């Protein structure tokens, strides 16, 4: 099933997982999926991870299991910068053979271990290629506070409109910790004619190293109350974890009350955190949206 059709019925709730590191047994992800499947998310997306084509088959295998073993719609991430057109065509063929209907088209991060290719320098070019050569539902990424490489949010929105015009069917946002950034972004996106469903990406922060990594990689702003939380519980790991979960739940409660299209939870492969959040918000997600 193409996941963009889910938004007609309800507030969508989805998860992201990633393939385990080479040093971890592959079974760990399947154990996580079994636990995540209990919460019946609308779909689970599987990242490509670092390393380009080295991780491609693992991503496809996991996405296949999500759909055919656990009965949940799956989305495979595709980082265009790692592939030329012939390689991408083969990946699309393999995904179709695996019964996958949905892909998340990304430019991808430049890795020092993988030489970037030139065929897909922008996500919009990858979206165009996928639409011209297949019938996948194509998901794109968006950035409520603007992409790090964009000079302004306005410029970033122009690029996002190009990506949607190329055929993107739905969007998932990067994480954010201040919902006002998401609401402002959403208003501006709708004002320029971006009318596809936009899920809000939420990442529960459960340790200080995690947030420092996110700030350096994504450039997200930290609200005052979030910083106060970090400072108060910095040296109390269990309390920090629980405060991070509570903060994410508060974000989701507010977002759902404002009738957002959906919530995409970055699980970090942590089924305990996903369970805590899913149980807290499950009754909210079945309430019909306001007319």
C-alpha angles and dihedrals in degrees: 000000000000107000096217087073091063093072092070090069111038151338101300118229118192142165136221123214132173134213113265120258117266089254092059125074115254090233090073092073093049090051088052092048092052089055095043091049090065089070093055100224116193090242142345122221121209119209123222094225126202121316105059116228092006089078099036100097091045090055091049092047092050093046089050091052092048090058105032103031101034099028096234125128111253137208124202119210116227120196105200097196092071097057144057121220096267092052092047091050090055092049091051089050092050091049092051091049088052090055096248115152101178135060134180106221113210136166087225133217120286109247124201087221097054127058108230119236125224104223096084109032091153132035090237090063090053092048090053091049093049093048092048094049106034146014100243122142101247121214123192136198124242134189120221092196094038130265114288090239095050118095093217140003088249091058091047091052090052089055090046090053089053089053092050092046088053089062110278107160101195140358137226118200129227114250120281135176100205113063091202089071089056094048092049091048091048093052092049092047092052091046091061094046103266098145104159119113113279119202120203112236113222126187119188108220111216104168138027096244090058094056093045088054092048094049092051094045101039107021094228120169120240116219119225094252090051091052090048089053091051093049095047096050101028094115096038107073098187093047090046090053093049092046090051091051091048091050091052091048090052090051092051094047090054094045094049091048087057091054098245114180094247151322122249111196118207096214098182083216089288108137093182092062092043089052094050092051097041092052091049096052105028096102092049093058095060095054108105116250119255116267 
